[in-house]
Amino acid sequence: MDWVKEAVREEGYALLPGLLPSEEAERLRDAVERARASLSPGGGSGSLRNLFRLCPEVRETALSAAVRTPVEAVLGPGAFPVRAILFDKTPEANWKVGWHQDLVIPVRQQAEAPGFSGWSRKEGVAHCHPPPAVLEGMLTLRLHLDDCGPENGPLRVLPGSHAAGKLEPADIRAWKARVPPAACLLPAGGAVLMRPLLLHASSAMTAPGHRRVVHLEFAAGALPGGLEWPG
């Protein structure tokens, strides 16, 4: 896994095409759909938060050796999952997202702490903007439950942008003008390992179907100021 650590250090991300066998991706996809159907009998599309609580199989996957091996290669053996979200891009929920960094984290409860701001609640969970140092110590693993090609609105990234810290709009425009984007094309069971501060975007899909991704976030240390990660 040295190559994974080096890729994330240099480029801010690494592609893991065969992280899970196809049958394991299918099993997880079925479990996620059962969890979604329990909330909405008609199924649905878009995003689904609190996935650890709603779907135990997602937490099992986050703690599995297949996932922990590349995560620990970057964050070390003390890494632990802190959030799971389902993103499902379909013809009915065919969003596009401009270039941005992931700047929000979940916490157990809101509290005054230096450097933490922008408090909100999403589906009952407190969220905030932490200091950049917190984000620099985190890692995201985006696990694909469906094949994702150019027509599926794939994630696109600007390699190396994670090392520039928290960026202002003018900085983002400069990165866009200077660095060619890389598309993260993966089969079901593949994953993108990336730093939250890596600039990323996605276009709308141009073919019918699903682009389901389980978005897993990991940390490797306690939060400062008396704040705690969710349980």
Buried (B, 14 or more C-beta within 10 A) or exposed (E): EEEBBEBBEEBBBBBBEEBBEEEBBBBBBEBBBEBBEEEEEEEBBEBBBBBBBBBEBBBEBBEEEBBBEBBBBBBEEEBBBBBBBBBBBBEEBBBEBEBEBBBBBBBEEBBEBEEBEEEEEEEEBBBBBBBBEBBBBBBBBBBBBBBBBEEBBBBBBBBBBBEBEEBEEEBBEEBBEEBEBBBBBBBBBBBBBBBBBBBBBBBEBEEEBBBBBBBBBBBBBEBBEEBEBBE
